[in-house]
Amino acid sequence: MALGFVRRTRFRITIGVIAAAVVSLFLAFRLSPWPGALLIRQVFENDANNVLKEMETHAAANVASILNERCRAGDGDA
C-alpha cells in the first residue's frame, strides 16, 4: 500500500514539475520578446556558419587584405 502511494506521489510531482516548466516557457515567450530574439539570433548564426562553409570553396585564393590602413594621416575618422 505504501509503495503505491510513493509511486503516485512521485508521478504527480514529476508531472507538476514538467507542467510548471512548460507554463514558465510559454509565459517567458509570451510576455517578453527577449527569449524569442535569442532564439532567432541563434538560428541565424547557425545558418550563417553553414553558408560561410559552403561559400569558402568559391573564394579566390589570391586576395590580400590590408588592415588598419589610414587614408589621411592625422584624421581619426578616415
LUMLUMDREN-2810 file (N, C-alpha, C; in Angstrom, 1 decimal):
<atoms>
<atom><aa>M</aa><ch>A</ch><at>N</at><xx>0.8</xx><yy>-1.2</yy><zz>0.0</zz></atom>
<atom><aa>M</aa><ch>A</ch><at>CA</at><xx>0.0</xx><yy>0.0</yy><zz>0.0</zz></atom>
<atom><aa>M</aa><ch>A</ch><at>C</at><xx>0.9</xx><yy>1.3</yy><zz>0.0</zz></atom>
<atom><aa>A</aa><ch>A</ch><at>N</at><xx>1.9</xx><yy>1.3</yy><zz>0.8</zz></atom>
<atom><aa>A</aa><ch>A</ch><at>CA</at><xx>2.8</xx><yy>2.5</yy><zz>0.9</zz></atom>
<atom><aa>A</aa><ch>A</ch><at>C</at><xx>3.6</xx><yy>2.7</yy><zz>-0.4</zz></atom>
<atom><aa>L</aa><ch>A</ch><at>N</at><xx>4.0</xx><yy>1.6</yy><zz>-1.1</zz></atom>
<atom><aa>L</aa><ch>A</ch><at>CA</at><xx>4.7</xx><yy>1.7</yy><zz>-2.3</zz></atom>
<atom><aa>L</aa><ch>A</ch><at>C</at><xx>3.9</xx><yy>2.3</yy><zz>-3.4</zz></atom>
<atom><aa>G</aa><ch>A</ch><at>N</at><xx>2.6</xx><yy>2.0</yy><zz>-3.5</zz></atom>
<atom><aa>G</aa><ch>A</ch><at>CA</at><xx>1.7</xx><yy>2.6</yy><zz>-4.5</zz></atom>
<atom><aa>G</aa><ch>A</ch><at>C</at><xx>1.6</xx><yy>4.1</yy><zz>-4.2</zz></atom>
<atom><aa>F</aa><ch>A</ch><at>N</at><xx>1.5</xx><yy>4.5</yy><zz>-2.9</zz></atom>
<atom><aa>F</aa><ch>A</ch><at>CA</at><xx>1.4</xx><yy>5.9</yy><zz>-2.6</zz></atom>
<atom><aa>F</aa><ch>A</ch><at>C</at><xx>2.6</xx><yy>6.7</yy><zz>-3.0</zz></atom>
<atom><aa>V</aa><ch>A</ch><at>N</at><xx>3.8</xx><yy>6.1</yy><zz>-2.8</zz></atom>
<atom><aa>V</aa><ch>A</ch><at>CA</at><xx>5.0</xx><yy>6.7</yy><zz>-3.1</zz></atom>
<atom><aa>V</aa><ch>A</ch><at>C</at><xx>5.1</xx><yy>6.9</yy><zz>-4.7</zz></atom>
<atom><aa>R</aa><ch>A</ch><at>N</at><xx>4.7</xx><yy>5.9</yy><zz>-5.4</zz></atom>
<atom><aa>R</aa><ch>A</ch><at>CA</at><xx>4.8</xx><yy>6.0</yy><zz>-6.9</zz></atom>
<atom><aa>R</aa><ch>A</ch><at>C</at><xx>3.8</xx><yy>7.0</yy><zz>-7.4</zz></atom>
<atom><aa>R</aa><ch>A</ch><at>N</at><xx>2.6</xx><yy>7.1</yy><zz>-6.8</zz></atom>
<atom><aa>R</aa><ch>A</ch><at>CA</at><xx>1.6</xx><yy>8.1</yy><zz>-7.2</zz></atom>
<atom><aa>R</aa><ch>A</ch><at>C</at><xx>2.1</xx><yy>9.5</yy><zz>-6.9</zz></atom>
<atom><aa>T</aa><ch>A</ch><at>N</at><xx>2.7</xx><yy>9.6</yy><zz>-5.7</zz></atom>
<atom><aa>T</aa><ch>A</ch><at>CA</at><xx>3.2</xx><yy>11.0</yy><zz>-5.3</zz></atom>
<atom><aa>T</aa><ch>A</ch><at>C</at><xx>4.4</xx><yy>11.4</yy><zz>-6.2</zz></atom>
<atom><aa>R</aa><ch>A</ch><at>N</at><xx>5.3</xx><yy>10.5</yy><zz>-6.5</zz></atom>
<atom><aa>R</aa><ch>A</ch><at>CA</at><xx>6.4</xx><yy>10.8</yy><zz>-7.3</zz></atom>
<atom><aa>R</aa><ch>A</ch><at>C</at><xx>6.0</xx><yy>11.1</yy><zz>-8.7</zz></atom>
<atom><aa>F</aa><ch>A</ch><at>N</at><xx>5.0</xx><yy>10.4</yy><zz>-9.2</zz></atom>
<atom><aa>F</aa><ch>A</ch><at>CA</at><xx>4.4</xx><yy>10.7</yy><zz>-10.6</zz></atom>
<atom><aa>F</aa><ch>A</ch><at>C</at><xx>3.8</xx><yy>12.1</yy><zz>-10.6</zz></atom>
<atom><aa>R</aa><ch>A</ch><at>N</at><xx>3.0</xx><yy>12.4</yy><zz>-9.6</zz></atom>
<atom><aa>R</aa><ch>A</ch><at>CA</at><xx>2.4</xx><yy>13.7</yy><zz>-9.5</zz></atom>
<atom><aa>R</aa><ch>A</ch><at>C</at><xx>3.4</xx><yy>14.8</yy><zz>-9.4</zz></atom>
<atom><aa>I</aa><ch>A</ch><at>N</at><xx>4.4</xx><yy>14.6</yy><zz>-8.7</zz></atom>
<atom><aa>I</aa><ch>A</ch><at>CA</at><xx>5.5</xx><yy>15.6</yy><zz>-8.6</zz></atom>
<atom><aa>I</aa><ch>A</ch><at>C</at><xx>6.2</xx><yy>15.8</yy><zz>-9.9</zz></atom>
<atom><aa>T</aa><ch>A</ch><at>N</at><xx>6.5</xx><yy>14.7</yy><zz>-10.6</zz></atom>
<atom><aa>T</aa><ch>A</ch><at>CA</at><xx>7.1</xx><yy>14.8</yy><zz>-11.9</zz></atom>
<atom><aa>T</aa><ch>A</ch><at>C</at><xx>6.2</xx><yy>15.5</yy><zz>-12.9</zz></atom>
<atom><aa>I</aa><ch>A</ch><at>N</at><xx>5.0</xx><yy>15.2</yy><zz>-12.9</zz></atom>
<atom><aa>I</aa><ch>A</ch><at>CA</at><xx>4.0</xx><yy>15.8</yy><zz>-13.8</zz></atom>
<atom><aa>I</aa><ch>A</ch><at>C</at><xx>3.9</xx><yy>17.3</yy><zz>-13.5</zz></atom>
<atom><aa>G</aa><ch>A</ch><at>N</at><xx>3.9</xx><yy>17.6</yy><zz>-12.2</zz></atom>
<atom><aa>G</aa><ch>A</ch><at>CA</at><xx>3.8</xx><yy>19.0</yy><zz>-11.8</zz></atom>
<atom><aa>G</aa><ch>A</ch><at>C</at><xx>5.0</xx><yy>19.8</yy><zz>-12.2</zz></atom>
<atom><aa>V</aa><ch>A</ch><at>N</at><xx>6.2</xx><yy>19.3</yy><zz>-12.1</zz></atom>
<atom><aa>V</aa><ch>A</ch><at>CA</at><xx>7.4</xx><yy>19.9</yy><zz>-12.5</zz></atom>
<atom><aa>V</aa><ch>A</ch><at>C</at><xx>7.5</xx><yy>20.2</yy><zz>-14.0</zz></atom>
<atom><aa>I</aa><ch>A</ch><at>N</at><xx>7.1</xx><yy>19.2</yy><zz>-14.7</zz></atom>
<atom><aa>I</aa><ch>A</ch><at>CA</at><xx>7.0</xx><yy>19.3</yy><zz>-16.2</zz></atom>
<atom><aa>I</aa><ch>A</ch><at>C</at><xx>6.0</xx><yy>20.4</yy><zz>-16.6</zz></atom>
<atom><aa>A</aa><ch>A</ch><at>N</at><xx>4.8</xx><yy>20.4</yy><zz>-16.0</zz></atom>
<atom><aa>A</aa><ch>A</ch><at>CA</at><xx>3.8</xx><yy>21.3</yy><zz>-16.3</zz></atom>
<atom><aa>A</aa><ch>A</ch><at>C</at><xx>4.3</xx><yy>22.8</yy><zz>-15.9</zz></atom>
<atom><aa>A</aa><ch>A</ch><at>N</at><xx>4.9</xx><yy>22.9</yy><zz>-14.8</zz></atom>
<atom><aa>A</aa><ch>A</ch><at>CA</at><xx>5.5</xx><yy>24.2</yy><zz>-14.4</zz></atom>
<atom><aa>A</aa><ch>A</ch><at>C</at><xx>6.5</xx><yy>24.7</yy><zz>-15.4</zz></atom>
<atom><aa>A</aa><ch>A</ch><at>N</at><xx>7.4</xx><yy>23.8</yy><zz>-15.8</zz></atom>
<atom><aa>A</aa><ch>A</ch><at>CA</at><xx>8.4</xx><yy>24.2</yy><zz>-16.8</zz></atom>
<atom><aa>A</aa><ch>A</ch><at>C</at><xx>7.7</xx><yy>24.7</yy><zz>-18.1</zz></atom>
<atom><aa>V</aa><ch>A</ch><at>N</at><xx>6.7</xx><yy>23.9</yy><zz>-18.6</zz></atom>
<atom><aa>V</aa><ch>A</ch><at>CA</at><xx>6.0</xx><yy>24.3</yy><zz>-19.8</zz></atom>
<atom><aa>V</aa><ch>A</ch><at>C</at><xx>5.3</xx><yy>25.6</yy><zz>-19.7</zz></atom>
<atom><aa>V</aa><ch>A</ch><at>N</at><xx>4.6</xx><yy>25.8</yy><zz>-18.6</zz></atom>
<atom><aa>V</aa><ch>A</ch><at>CA</at><xx>3.9</xx><yy>27.1</yy><zz>-18.4</zz></atom>
<atom><aa>V</aa><ch>A</ch><at>C</at><xx>4.9</xx><yy>28.2</yy><zz>-18.3</zz></atom>
<atom><aa>S</aa><ch>A</ch><at>N</at><xx>6.1</xx><yy>28.0</yy><zz>-17.6</zz></atom>
<atom><aa>S</aa><ch>A</ch><at>CA</at><xx>7.1</xx><yy>29.1</yy><zz>-17.5</zz></atom>
<atom><aa>S</aa><ch>A</ch><at>C</at><xx>7.7</xx><yy>29.4</yy><zz>-18.8</zz></atom>
<atom><aa>L</aa><ch>A</ch><at>N</at><xx>8.0</xx><yy>28.4</yy><zz>-19.7</zz></atom>
<atom><aa>L</aa><ch>A</ch><at>CA</at><xx>8.5</xx><yy>28.7</yy><zz>-21.0</zz></atom>
<atom><aa>L</aa><ch>A</ch><at>C</at><xx>7.4</xx><yy>29.5</yy><zz>-21.8</zz></atom>
<atom><aa>F</aa><ch>A</ch><at>N</at><xx>6.2</xx><yy>29.0</yy><zz>-21.8</zz></atom>
<atom><aa>F</aa><ch>A</ch><at>CA</at><xx>5.1</xx><yy>29.7</yy><zz>-22.5</zz></atom>
<atom><aa>F</aa><ch>A</ch><at>C</at><xx>5.0</xx><yy>31.2</yy><zz>-22.1</zz></atom>
<atom><aa>L</aa><ch>A</ch><at>N</at><xx>5.0</xx><yy>31.4</yy><zz>-20.8</zz></atom>
<atom><aa>L</aa><ch>A</ch><at>CA</at><xx>4.9</xx><yy>32.8</yy><zz>-20.3</zz></atom>
<atom><aa>L</aa><ch>A</ch><at>C</at><xx>6.1</xx><yy>33.6</yy><zz>-20.7</zz></atom>
<atom><aa>A</aa><ch>A</ch><at>N</at><xx>7.3</xx><yy>33.0</yy><zz>-20.6</zz></atom>
<atom><aa>A</aa><ch>A</ch><at>CA</at><xx>8.5</xx><yy>33.8</yy><zz>-21.0</zz></atom>
<atom><aa>A</aa><ch>A</ch><at>C</at><xx>8.5</xx><yy>34.2</yy><zz>-22.4</zz></atom>
<atom><aa>F</aa><ch>A</ch><at>N</at><xx>8.1</xx><yy>33.3</yy><zz>-23.3</zz></atom>
<atom><aa>F</aa><ch>A</ch><at>CA</at><xx>8.0</xx><yy>33.7</yy><zz>-24.7</zz></atom>
<atom><aa>F</aa><ch>A</ch><at>C</at><xx>6.8</xx><yy>34.6</yy><zz>-25.0</zz></atom>
<atom><aa>R</aa><ch>A</ch><at>N</at><xx>5.8</xx><yy>34.5</yy><zz>-24.3</zz></atom>
<atom><aa>R</aa><ch>A</ch><at>CA</at><xx>4.6</xx><yy>35.3</yy><zz>-24.5</zz></atom>
<atom><aa>R</aa><ch>A</ch><at>C</at><xx>4.7</xx><yy>36.8</yy><zz>-23.9</zz></atom>
<atom><aa>L</aa><ch>A</ch><at>N</at><xx>5.3</xx><yy>36.9</yy><zz>-22.8</zz></atom>
<atom><aa>L</aa><ch>A</ch><at>CA</at><xx>5.4</xx><yy>38.2</yy><zz>-22.1</zz></atom>
<atom><aa>L</aa><ch>A</ch><at>C</at><xx>6.6</xx><yy>39.0</yy><zz>-22.5</zz></atom>
<atom><aa>S</aa><ch>A</ch><at>N</at><xx>7.6</xx><yy>38.4</yy><zz>-22.9</zz></atom>
<atom><aa>S</aa><ch>A</ch><at>CA</at><xx>8.9</xx><yy>39.1</yy><zz>-23.2</zz></atom>
<atom><aa>S</aa><ch>A</ch><at>C</at><xx>9.4</xx><yy>38.8</yy><zz>-24.6</zz></atom>
<atom><aa>P</aa><ch>A</ch><at>N</at><xx>9.9</xx><yy>39.8</yy><zz>-25.4</zz></atom>
<atom><aa>P</aa><ch>A</ch><at>CA</at><xx>10.5</xx><yy>39.4</yy><zz>-26.7</zz></atom>
<atom><aa>P</aa><ch>A</ch><at>C</at><xx>11.9</xx><yy>38.9</yy><zz>-26.6</zz></atom>
<atom><aa>W</aa><ch>A</ch><at>N</at><xx>12.5</xx><yy>39.0</yy><zz>-25.4</zz></atom>
<atom><aa>W</aa><ch>A</ch><at>CA</at><xx>13.9</xx><yy>38.6</yy><zz>-25.2</zz></atom>
<atom><aa>W</aa><ch>A</ch><at>C</at><xx>14.2</xx><yy>37.1</yy><zz>-25.6</zz></atom>
<atom><aa>P</aa><ch>A</ch><at>N</at><xx>13.4</xx><yy>36.1</yy><zz>-25.0</zz></atom>
<atom><aa>P</aa><ch>A</ch><at>CA</at><xx>13.7</xx><yy>34.7</yy><zz>-25.4</zz></atom>
<atom><aa>P</aa><ch>A</ch><at>C</at><xx>13.6</xx><yy>34.4</yy><zz>-26.9</zz></atom>
<atom><aa>G</aa><ch>A</ch><at>N</at><xx>12.6</xx><yy>35.0</yy><zz>-27.5</zz></atom>
<atom><aa>G</aa><ch>A</ch><at>CA</at><xx>12.4</xx><yy>34.8</yy><zz>-28.9</zz></atom>
<atom><aa>G</aa><ch>A</ch><at>C</at><xx>13.5</xx><yy>35.4</yy><zz>-29.7</zz></atom>
<atom><aa>A</aa><ch>A</ch><at>N</at><xx>13.9</xx><yy>36.6</yy><zz>-29.3</zz></atom>
<atom><aa>A</aa><ch>A</ch><at>CA</at><xx>15.0</xx><yy>37.2</yy><zz>-30.0</zz></atom>
<atom><aa>A</aa><ch>A</ch><at>C</at><xx>16.3</xx><yy>36.4</yy><zz>-29.9</zz></atom>
<atom><aa>L</aa><ch>A</ch><at>N</at><xx>16.6</xx><yy>35.8</yy><zz>-28.8</zz></atom>
<atom><aa>L</aa><ch>A</ch><at>CA</at><xx>17.8</xx><yy>35.0</yy><zz>-28.6</zz></atom>
<atom><aa>L</aa><ch>A</ch><at>C</at><xx>17.6</xx><yy>33.7</yy><zz>-29.5</zz></atom>
<atom><aa>L</aa><ch>A</ch><at>N</at><xx>16.5</xx><yy>33.2</yy><zz>-29.6</zz></atom>
<atom><aa>L</aa><ch>A</ch><at>CA</at><xx>16.2</xx><yy>32.0</yy><zz>-30.4</zz></atom>
<atom><aa>L</aa><ch>A</ch><at>C</at><xx>16.5</xx><yy>32.3</yy><zz>-31.9</zz></atom>
<atom><aa>I</aa><ch>A</ch><at>N</at><xx>15.9</xx><yy>33.5</yy><zz>-32.3</zz></atom>
<atom><aa>I</aa><ch>A</ch><at>CA</at><xx>16.1</xx><yy>33.9</yy><zz>-33.7</zz></atom>
<atom><aa>I</aa><ch>A</ch><at>C</at><xx>17.5</xx><yy>34.2</yy><zz>-34.0</zz></atom>
<atom><aa>R</aa><ch>A</ch><at>N</at><xx>18.2</xx><yy>34.8</yy><zz>-33.1</zz></atom>
<atom><aa>R</aa><ch>A</ch><at>CA</at><xx>19.7</xx><yy>35.1</yy><zz>-33.3</zz></atom>
<atom><aa>R</aa><ch>A</ch><at>C</at><xx>20.5</xx><yy>33.8</yy><zz>-33.4</zz></atom>
<atom><aa>Q</aa><ch>A</ch><at>N</at><xx>20.2</xx><yy>32.8</yy><zz>-32.6</zz></atom>
<atom><aa>Q</aa><ch>A</ch><at>CA</at><xx>20.9</xx><yy>31.5</yy><zz>-32.7</zz></atom>
<atom><aa>Q</aa><ch>A</ch><at>C</at><xx>20.6</xx><yy>30.8</yy><zz>-34.0</zz></atom>
<atom><aa>V</aa><ch>A</ch><at>N</at><xx>19.4</xx><yy>30.9</yy><zz>-34.5</zz></atom>
<atom><aa>V</aa><ch>A</ch><at>CA</at><xx>19.1</xx><yy>30.2</yy><zz>-35.8</zz></atom>
<atom><aa>V</aa><ch>A</ch><at>C</at><xx>19.8</xx><yy>30.9</yy><zz>-36.9</zz></atom>
<atom><aa>F</aa><ch>A</ch><at>N</at><xx>19.8</xx><yy>32.3</yy><zz>-36.9</zz></atom>
<atom><aa>F</aa><ch>A</ch><at>CA</at><xx>20.6</xx><yy>33.0</yy><zz>-38.0</zz></atom>
<atom><aa>F</aa><ch>A</ch><at>C</at><xx>22.1</xx><yy>32.7</yy><zz>-37.9</zz></atom>
<atom><aa>E</aa><ch>A</ch><at>N</at><xx>22.6</xx><yy>32.7</yy><zz>-36.7</zz></atom>
<atom><aa>E</aa><ch>A</ch><at>CA</at><xx>24.1</xx><yy>32.4</yy><zz>-36.6</zz></atom>
<atom><aa>E</aa><ch>A</ch><at>C</at><xx>24.4</xx><yy>31.0</yy><zz>-37.1</zz></atom>
<atom><aa>N</aa><ch>A</ch><at>N</at><xx>23.6</xx><yy>30.0</yy><zz>-36.8</zz></atom>
<atom><aa>N</aa><ch>A</ch><at>CA</at><xx>23.8</xx><yy>28.7</yy><zz>-37.3</zz></atom>
<atom><aa>N</aa><ch>A</ch><at>C</at><xx>23.8</xx><yy>28.7</yy><zz>-38.8</zz></atom>
<atom><aa>D</aa><ch>A</ch><at>N</at><xx>22.8</xx><yy>29.3</yy><zz>-39.4</zz></atom>
<atom><aa>D</aa><ch>A</ch><at>CA</at><xx>22.7</xx><yy>29.4</yy><zz>-40.8</zz></atom>
<atom><aa>D</aa><ch>A</ch><at>C</at><xx>23.8</xx><yy>30.1</yy><zz>-41.5</zz></atom>
<atom><aa>A</aa><ch>A</ch><at>N</at><xx>24.3</xx><yy>31.2</yy><zz>-40.8</zz></atom>
<atom><aa>A</aa><ch>A</ch><at>CA</at><xx>25.4</xx><yy>32.0</yy><zz>-41.4</zz></atom>
<atom><aa>A</aa><ch>A</ch><at>C</at><xx>26.7</xx><yy>31.1</yy><zz>-41.4</zz></atom>
<atom><aa>N</aa><ch>A</ch><at>N</at><xx>26.9</xx><yy>30.3</yy><zz>-40.4</zz></atom>
<atom><aa>N</aa><ch>A</ch><at>CA</at><xx>28.1</xx><yy>29.5</yy><zz>-40.3</zz></atom>
<atom><aa>N</aa><ch>A</ch><at>C</at><xx>28.0</xx><yy>28.4</yy><zz>-41.4</zz></atom>
<atom><aa>N</aa><ch>A</ch><at>N</at><xx>26.8</xx><yy>27.9</yy><zz>-41.7</zz></atom>
<atom><aa>N</aa><ch>A</ch><at>CA</at><xx>26.7</xx><yy>26.9</yy><zz>-42.8</zz></atom>
<atom><aa>N</aa><ch>A</ch><at>C</at><xx>26.9</xx><yy>27.5</yy><zz>-44.1</zz></atom>
<atom><aa>V</aa><ch>A</ch><at>N</at><xx>26.4</xx><yy>28.7</yy><zz>-44.3</zz></atom>
<atom><aa>V</aa><ch>A</ch><at>CA</at><xx>26.6</xx><yy>29.4</yy><zz>-45.6</zz></atom>
<atom><aa>V</aa><ch>A</ch><at>C</at><xx>28.1</xx><yy>29.8</yy><zz>-45.8</zz></atom>
<atom><aa>L</aa><ch>A</ch><at>N</at><xx>28.7</xx><yy>30.2</yy><zz>-44.7</zz></atom>
<atom><aa>L</aa><ch>A</ch><at>CA</at><xx>30.2</xx><yy>30.5</yy><zz>-44.8</zz></atom>
<atom><aa>L</aa><ch>A</ch><at>C</at><xx>31.0</xx><yy>29.3</yy><zz>-45.2</zz></atom>
<atom><aa>K</aa><ch>A</ch><at>N</at><xx>30.7</xx><yy>28.1</yy><zz>-44.7</zz></atom>
<atom><aa>K</aa><ch>A</ch><at>CA</at><xx>31.4</xx><yy>26.9</yy><zz>-45.0</zz></atom>
<atom><aa>K</aa><ch>A</ch><at>C</at><xx>31.2</xx><yy>26.6</yy><zz>-46.5</zz></atom>
<atom><aa>E</aa><ch>A</ch><at>N</at><xx>30.0</xx><yy>26.7</yy><zz>-47.0</zz></atom>
<atom><aa>E</aa><ch>A</ch><at>CA</at><xx>29.7</xx><yy>26.4</yy><zz>-48.4</zz></atom>
<atom><aa>E</aa><ch>A</ch><at>C</at><xx>30.3</xx><yy>27.4</yy><zz>-49.3</zz></atom>
<atom><aa>M</aa><ch>A</ch><at>N</at><xx>30.4</xx><yy>28.7</yy><zz>-48.9</zz></atom>
<atom><aa>M</aa><ch>A</ch><at>CA</at><xx>31.0</xx><yy>29.7</yy><zz>-49.8</zz></atom>
<atom><aa>M</aa><ch>A</ch><at>C</at><xx>32.5</xx><yy>29.7</yy><zz>-49.8</zz></atom>
<atom><aa>E</aa><ch>A</ch><at>N</at><xx>33.2</xx><yy>29.1</yy><zz>-48.9</zz></atom>
<atom><aa>E</aa><ch>A</ch><at>CA</at><xx>34.6</xx><yy>29.1</yy><zz>-48.8</zz></atom>
<atom><aa>E</aa><ch>A</ch><at>C</at><xx>35.2</xx><yy>28.4</yy><zz>-50.1</zz></atom>
<atom><aa>T</aa><ch>A</ch><at>N</at><xx>34.5</xx><yy>27.5</yy><zz>-50.6</zz></atom>
<atom><aa>T</aa><ch>A</ch><at>CA</at><xx>35.1</xx><yy>26.8</yy><zz>-51.8</zz></atom>
<atom><aa>T</aa><ch>A</ch><at>C</at><xx>35.1</xx><yy>27.8</yy><zz>-53.0</zz></atom>
<atom><aa>H</aa><ch>A</ch><at>N</at><xx>34.3</xx><yy>28.8</yy><zz>-53.0</zz></atom>
<atom><aa>H</aa><ch>A</ch><at>CA</at><xx>34.2</xx><yy>29.8</yy><zz>-54.2</zz></atom>
<atom><aa>H</aa><ch>A</ch><at>C</at><xx>35.1</xx><yy>31.0</yy><zz>-54.0</zz></atom>
<atom><aa>A</aa><ch>A</ch><at>N</at><xx>35.8</xx><yy>31.1</yy><zz>-52.9</zz></atom>
<atom><aa>A</aa><ch>A</ch><at>CA</at><xx>36.6</xx><yy>32.3</yy><zz>-52.6</zz></atom>
<atom><aa>A</aa><ch>A</ch><at>C</at><xx>37.9</xx><yy>32.2</yy><zz>-53.4</zz></atom>
<atom><aa>A</aa><ch>A</ch><at>N</at><xx>38.3</xx><yy>33.4</yy><zz>-53.9</zz></atom>
<atom><aa>A</aa><ch>A</ch><at>CA</at><xx>39.6</xx><yy>33.4</yy><zz>-54.6</zz></atom>
<atom><aa>A</aa><ch>A</ch><at>C</at><xx>40.8</xx><yy>33.3</yy><zz>-53.7</zz></atom>
<atom><aa>A</aa><ch>A</ch><at>N</at><xx>41.8</xx><yy>32.6</yy><zz>-54.1</zz></atom>
<atom><aa>A</aa><ch>A</ch><at>CA</at><xx>43.0</xx><yy>32.4</yy><zz>-53.2</zz></atom>
<atom><aa>A</aa><ch>A</ch><at>C</at><xx>44.0</xx><yy>33.5</yy><zz>-53.2</zz></atom>
<atom><aa>N</aa><ch>A</ch><at>N</at><xx>44.0</xx><yy>34.4</yy><zz>-54.2</zz></atom>
<atom><aa>N</aa><ch>A</ch><at>CA</at><xx>45.0</xx><yy>35.4</yy><zz>-54.4</zz></atom>
<atom><aa>N</aa><ch>A</ch><at>C</at><xx>44.5</xx><yy>36.8</yy><zz>-53.9</zz></atom>
<atom><aa>V</aa><ch>A</ch><at>N</at><xx>43.6</xx><yy>36.9</yy><zz>-53.0</zz></atom>
<atom><aa>V</aa><ch>A</ch><at>CA</at><xx>43.1</xx><yy>38.1</yy><zz>-52.5</zz></atom>
<atom><aa>V</aa><ch>A</ch><at>C</at><xx>43.9</xx><yy>38.5</yy><zz>-51.2</zz></atom>
<atom><aa>A</aa><ch>A</ch><at>N</at><xx>44.4</xx><yy>39.7</yy><zz>-51.1</zz></atom>
<atom><aa>A</aa><ch>A</ch><at>CA</at><xx>45.2</xx><yy>40.2</yy><zz>-50.0</zz></atom>
<atom><aa>A</aa><ch>A</ch><at>C</at><xx>44.3</xx><yy>41.2</yy><zz>-49.2</zz></atom>
<atom><aa>S</aa><ch>A</ch><at>N</at><xx>44.5</xx><yy>41.3</yy><zz>-47.9</zz></atom>
<atom><aa>S</aa><ch>A</ch><at>CA</at><xx>43.8</xx><yy>42.3</yy><zz>-47.1</zz></atom>
<atom><aa>S</aa><ch>A</ch><at>C</at><xx>44.8</xx><yy>43.2</yy><zz>-46.5</zz></atom>
<atom><aa>I</aa><ch>A</ch><at>N</at><xx>44.5</xx><yy>44.5</yy><zz>-46.5</zz></atom>
<atom><aa>I</aa><ch>A</ch><at>CA</at><xx>45.3</xx><yy>45.4</yy><zz>-45.8</zz></atom>
<atom><aa>I</aa><ch>A</ch><at>C</at><xx>44.5</xx><yy>46.0</yy><zz>-44.6</zz></atom>
<atom><aa>L</aa><ch>A</ch><at>N</at><xx>44.8</xx><yy>45.7</yy><zz>-43.4</zz></atom>
<atom><aa>L</aa><ch>A</ch><at>CA</at><xx>44.0</xx><yy>46.1</yy><zz>-42.3</zz></atom>
<atom><aa>L</aa><ch>A</ch><at>C</at><xx>44.6</xx><yy>47.3</yy><zz>-41.6</zz></atom>
<atom><aa>N</aa><ch>A</ch><at>N</at><xx>43.7</xx><yy>48.1</yy><zz>-41.1</zz></atom>
<atom><aa>N</aa><ch>A</ch><at>CA</at><xx>44.1</xx><yy>49.4</yy><zz>-40.3</zz></atom>
<atom><aa>N</aa><ch>A</ch><at>C</at><xx>44.9</xx><yy>50.3</yy><zz>-41.2</zz></atom>
<atom><aa>E</aa><ch>A</ch><at>N</at><xx>44.6</xx><yy>50.5</yy><zz>-42.4</zz></atom>
<atom><aa>E</aa><ch>A</ch><at>CA</at><xx>45.3</xx><yy>51.4</yy><zz>-43.3</zz></atom>
<atom><aa>E</aa><ch>A</ch><at>C</at><xx>44.5</xx><yy>52.7</yy><zz>-43.3</zz></atom>
<atom><aa>R</aa><ch>A</ch><at>N</at><xx>45.2</xx><yy>53.8</yy><zz>-43.0</zz></atom>
<atom><aa>R</aa><ch>A</ch><at>CA</at><xx>44.6</xx><yy>55.1</yy><zz>-43.0</zz></atom>
<atom><aa>R</aa><ch>A</ch><at>C</at><xx>44.7</xx><yy>55.8</yy><zz>-44.3</zz></atom>
<atom><aa>C</aa><ch>A</ch><at>N</at><xx>43.6</xx><yy>56.5</yy><zz>-44.7</zz></atom>
<atom><aa>C</aa><ch>A</ch><at>CA</at><xx>43.7</xx><yy>57.2</yy><zz>-46.0</zz></atom>
<atom><aa>C</aa><ch>A</ch><at>C</at><xx>44.3</xx><yy>58.6</yy><zz>-45.8</zz></atom>
<atom><aa>R</aa><ch>A</ch><at>N</at><xx>44.1</xx><yy>59.2</yy><zz>-44.7</zz></atom>
<atom><aa>R</aa><ch>A</ch><at>CA</at><xx>44.7</xx><yy>60.5</yy><zz>-44.4</zz></atom>
<atom><aa>R</aa><ch>A</ch><at>C</at><xx>45.4</xx><yy>60.5</yy><zz>-43.0</zz></atom>
<atom><aa>A</aa><ch>A</ch><at>N</at><xx>46.7</xx><yy>60.8</yy><zz>-43.0</zz></atom>
<atom><aa>A</aa><ch>A</ch><at>CA</at><xx>47.4</xx><yy>60.8</yy><zz>-41.7</zz></atom>
<atom><aa>A</aa><ch>A</ch><at>C</at><xx>46.8</xx><yy>61.9</yy><zz>-40.8</zz></atom>
<atom><aa>G</aa><ch>A</ch><at>N</at><xx>46.6</xx><yy>61.6</yy><zz>-39.5</zz></atom>
<atom><aa>G</aa><ch>A</ch><at>CA</at><xx>46.1</xx><yy>62.5</yy><zz>-38.6</zz></atom>
<atom><aa>G</aa><ch>A</ch><at>C</at><xx>44.6</xx><yy>62.6</yy><zz>-38.5</zz></atom>
<atom><aa>D</aa><ch>A</ch><at>N</at><xx>43.9</xx><yy>62.0</yy><zz>-39.4</zz></atom>
<atom><aa>D</aa><ch>A</ch><at>CA</at><xx>42.4</xx><yy>62.0</yy><zz>-39.4</zz></atom>
<atom><aa>D</aa><ch>A</ch><at>C</at><xx>41.9</xx><yy>60.7</yy><zz>-38.8</zz></atom>
<atom><aa>G</aa><ch>A</ch><at>N</at><xx>41.3</xx><yy>60.8</yy><zz>-37.6</zz></atom>
<atom><aa>G</aa><ch>A</ch><at>CA</at><xx>40.8</xx><yy>59.6</yy><zz>-36.9</zz></atom>
<atom><aa>G</aa><ch>A</ch><at>C</at><xx>39.6</xx><yy>59.0</yy><zz>-37.6</zz></atom>
<atom><aa>D</aa><ch>A</ch><at>N</at><xx>38.9</xx><yy>59.8</yy><zz>-38.4</zz></atom>
<atom><aa>D</aa><ch>A</ch><at>CA</at><xx>37.7</xx><yy>59.2</yy><zz>-39.0</zz></atom>
<atom><aa>D</aa><ch>A</ch><at>C</at><xx>37.9</xx><yy>58.6</yy><zz>-40.4</zz></atom>
<atom><aa>A</aa><ch>A</ch><at>N</at><xx>39.1</xx><yy>58.9</yy><zz>-40.9</zz></atom>
<atom><aa>A</aa><ch>A</ch><at>CA</at><xx>39.3</xx><yy>58.4</yy><zz>-42.3</zz></atom>
<atom><aa>A</aa><ch>A</ch><at>C</at><xx>39.9</xx><yy>57.0</yy><zz>-42.3</zz></atom>
</atoms>
